[in-house]
């Protein structure tokens, strides 16, 4: 190991290291020894070997416990170890339905072979443990197990929806969310776009911006173009039928070999409630194929210079397919970090900034994801649990500041590329760089969501409690760490260490203060009324106002109705979702912000919103407590009226789960009084 801060020797990519090149600068958890374990900069975390080699290495691996303790004591621990091995061999394998996997199928197959799990490529009549979908949650009707898509994720990461979600957070925390370019939504914000650009040019005549226009539903670079002036936007009939986002173009990106590139980083959203996020320790760097120059009227249309999309640049005559992770038009991100580290760049801080960007983006997306989730999988009804691999596209500026370009709900997991053998004749050729990164991401995602992992650990830990002291000493001598049960390592023996690093809730303390809109969404969901809906009706909105005691002489219920109608009508006119009538979450958030600004006029917006959330949660907790007391009173009166009955009528004490405990709510009461009119 190189000392921390030293440049890497030769920049040879390391294999499945414990940390990415440059451990994140966020506070790390310390090991039991007391000293924080930090890897040296430049030590890249790459999947160990190719899929077939990993399969060979992992096959036939056995735990050492049976052999280590063989022949000791009258109970024949060796035979006991053999029995445990036999049970492990007979243990039911995890079942995976891959019938809807589509482009990720080959990488998934390699991962399942490495894990020795059972694949059902054509589906299965009986339920499977895991369903691997290629497009969305609704690829199959799933009622149990786990599925690798969240309902609503595809809609949430569309360019317009993502821009709106990040903009809401920018309104609350402008400095924390400055990693997303200034954006305008077309066509409704076109006049605003024109006015703001004119004002900025008037205030700074030297400012000569470039803008990039991205169709809302576009992918793989389709329909993207650059402009120098708002008048250059193609305001044809297509812009009405195909809305778009226009963003300020980043003119000074970091260059490598004089080429612009971006980063595809893989992020696992393992759980929504509680929030659990993992980031892959390595990703892909996709390069343009023409040397970069700052945009001018002459080169605006040179897509191979300005757009990093792989699907575009692969058609360039300069595109280089390489088996080496350090060269070519697609490389590993760790090779770029290695190169930056050798030049003295602070890759530890860069990783910290990237982790912060990912967590903040997920925090911006989760409120509406929870609305979609409760719509498809209502609380109390049977349904699958969800996880999802997301593709974050990040651009590094010249000063190494990461900027979010977009988030992909369905990042390509193909591990081969098309090669033209002759004009019009193509062949799929393996891509070692893709396989290196993507197989590890899929395999280790499956390891993290393994439904039998907890069962195995519980059973094997209970078994270990009955092992003699002599066997335990032998296990400690043979295993080395002694911190886990022997069997918990058995099924994964021979596999590399995880390539996915948990960043949330590990760093939750640093970011929980940003989750204000999450709490607003909880209020919204509480008053939706009918399970399975995503929009709030006028009765639900009035109930919210009444239960939270937000109406008074200055804000009557008539004013409440006017606020509801005005905001709901405006959001519905934007074409957000016409399947249901009512107030969507974004409209409710706007109304909530409006109420907060009226009630707490002298505070910054984020403090106004936080104060109103606390106020609402206090009154709802009091209401829940009152219902709980009433429920107990009814039960006591019924039991008093029929003392001879042993089985009485059981009533649910409260109609809603309290948002705060009564003690916590009462403790905040003094704060609310300080913020009243």
C-alpha positions, 0 to 999 in steps of 0.5 A: 500500500502506498502512503496516503497522498502519494501518487500511484505507482504506474497507475495500474488499476487495482482490483476491487479495493475497499475504497475508491481512489481517494476516500471521500472527505466526509467523516468516515466510520472508524474501525475498532482499532480507533484509527480511521482506515483510509486508502491511498489516493489512486487505488482504484476499485475495479472488478477483479477479473472477467466474468468467466475467470471469476466463475472458475475462481468462485466455483467449488470454494468451501469454508475452512470450518469443517477441516479446521476442527476435524477430529477434536472432542468426542462429538466429532466436530468434523462430522458436524462440519460435514453436516453443515456443509451438506445443509449448505449444499442443499440450501435452496438457491435464490431464484431470479426471473430474467424474462424481462431483462432485455439489454442487461441480460448477458451481464445478469447471466454472468452475475448469476453464474458467479453467485450460483443462483438459479435463473428463469429466463422464460419466467416461472409459474411459482413466485421468484425471489427477484424479478429483473426488469429491463424498463419499468416496475410495470414490466410484469405484474409482481405481488411478492419478492423483490423487483429491480425498479421503483414505480415512478422512477422513469417519470421522475428522472425525465429531464423536466421532472428532474429539473423541477425537483432540483429547482425546488431544492435550489429555492430552499438551499441555493448553495447546496444545489449549485451542482445543476446548471441553470435550467428553463422548461419549454415551452411554458418558460420560454418568455421567462428564458428570453427575459432573464437572458436579456437581463443578464446580458444587460448587466454583463455585456461581456457575458456570451453564453451558450445554451443546450436544448434537451428534449424531455423524453430524449435519450442517447443524444437524440434531439440535443442541440446547442444555441447562442441566443434564445431566438435560435430555439426551434419553436416549431410545432414539435416543441409543443408536442415534445417539451424540452429543457434548455440549460446553460452550457458548461463551456470550460470542462475538464479535458483529458487528451484534449477531449471532453468526457463525462462520467457514468456513475452507477448508484444503487437505491436499495431502499426508499423508506428507510433511505439507503444509497450505495455508490459504485467505486468505479464507473465509465468515462465516455469521451468525445471523438474530436478535440474540444474547443469552446463553442462558437457559431462555427462549431456549435453543430459538431456533436462529436466535439460537444456531446459525450453520448456514447451512442453518438460518438460510436458512429465517429470515424475517430471512435477507439474501441480498446481492451485497455481501461486506460485508453480508448473512447470509453475508459474506467473512471478509476483510470481518470482518477489515477491520472488526476492523482498523479498530477497532484489533484485532490481526488479525495475531495473530488470523491467527496463532492461526487458523493454529496451530489448523488445524495442531494439529488436522491433527496430531491427525487424521493418525495415524489417517488414515495407518492408513486410508491404508495400508489402502486404498493399501498401500505398494508397490501401485499406487494414486492419491495423495490431497489434500482440501479441508476446511472448518474451522468456527471461532468467535471469542470476545469476546477474539478467541480462535478456538475450533474447532467442527468439521471438515467432510470435505465442505464445501459448494462450491455457488455458488448458493442457493435462492430462493423465488419463490412458496410451494413454488416455488424457483429456484437463484440465483447467490451472488456471495459463494460464487463469490468464495471457493469458485471460487478455492479449487477453482481454486488447489487444482487449480493446486497439484496440477497433475500436469503442472506439474513436467514442464513446469518440468523440460522448459522449464528444460532448454530455457532452458539452451540459449538464447543470452545475448542471449535470456536478457538479453531475457527478464530485461528483459521478465519482470522477475523472472528467477527462473523459467523463462519457460514455467513461467508460460505456462499460468497467465498471466492467473490471479490469485495463489494464494489458498492459503497454505502453513503446513506445512511452512513452520512445521514447526519450531514444531509438530513437537514435537506429533507424538508420536502420529504416531510411535506410529502408525508403530509400530502400522502396522509391526506390523499384519502383513497389508497392508490391515488397520487393527487389531492382533492379539494376535500383533502386539502381543506381537511389538511388546513383544518387539522393543522389549524392553518385557517384564521381570520386572515386566511378563511376557508374561502381563501383556502379554496381559491388557493387550491383552485389557482395552483391546481389549475396552473399545474394541470395546464402544464400537462403534468398528468391528466389521468387524475384530477386534483392537486399533484405533489408539486402543486401541494409543495408550492401551496405549502411554501405559499402558506409558510411565507404568509405565516412566517414572513421574516424568515428565510424560505427554508426556515419558513418551510421548516417552521410550518412543517413543525407546526403541522406535525405538532397539531397532527400529533396532538390530534392523533393523541386525542384519537388514541385517548378516545379509542381507549375510552371506548374500549374501557366503556365497552369492557365495563359494560360487559365484564363477563366477556373475555373476547371483546371488540378490538378497535384501532386506537388511531386512524393515522400513525402519529407523525411525532410522539406526544412528548416530542411535539409538546417539547416544540410548542414554545418554538411555534408560539415564537413564530406566531403572528 
